[in-house]
Amino acid sequence: MDIYDYNEDNLSTIARSCSYLNARNAPGRSHSGDLSCSDCIHWNGSGCSRNHLESIVSELHLD
């Protein structure tokens, strides 16, 4: 995958399908629908440190 738009809508969709999601403490966020990859401890600011994001993107046809 060469180009992917990491916008919050897509990151939220991916987060709902991610078995590695481990959210940091995010005040005011009470359920998984509000979570995003950017809330996950594995998010490094530009991608997933677990290298799991690309497989989810492909599964969800977001690429």
N, C-alpha and C positions, 0 to 999 in steps of 0.2 A: 504494500500500500504506500503510494508516494505522497498523496495529499489527503489530509483529513481535517475537517473543520471542528475544532474542539469547542464548540459553543455550549453554553450551559444546558440548553434543551437536550442536545445529544448526550452530554455527560450525565444528565439525570436519567435518561433512557438506559444508558449503559450501566449506570450504578444499580438500577433495579434488577439487572440481569447478572450482576457480578457476585460470584461466590466468595471472592476475596475481599469484598467491601468491609472495611473496618474504620468507621467514621471517627474522626477526632471529636472532641466535645464541641458541639455546635448549638449554642443557646438558641432556643426558640424553634428548633427543628425536632418535631416529635415523631415523625414516621418516615418510612423509607421513600415515600413519594417526594419528600422535600430534599432528599439527599442527592449529591452529585459526586462524581469521581473526585472533584476538587476538594471534597470534604474527607476523603479517605487518606489514611496514613501512608498508603502506597503511592499517592499522587505526588510527583516531584515538580509540578509547575508546568510541565510540558508533556507529560505522559505518565504511564503507569510503571512503577519500578518493578512490578511483578511480571511485566511483559505479557499481561493477560488481555489488555485492552484491545489489541488488534484482532484477536480471535472472537471477542464479543462483537466488535464492529462488523466483522464479516458475517457472523451468525445473524445479526439483526439487519444486514444489508444496508448499513449506514455509510459504507465506503464508496 
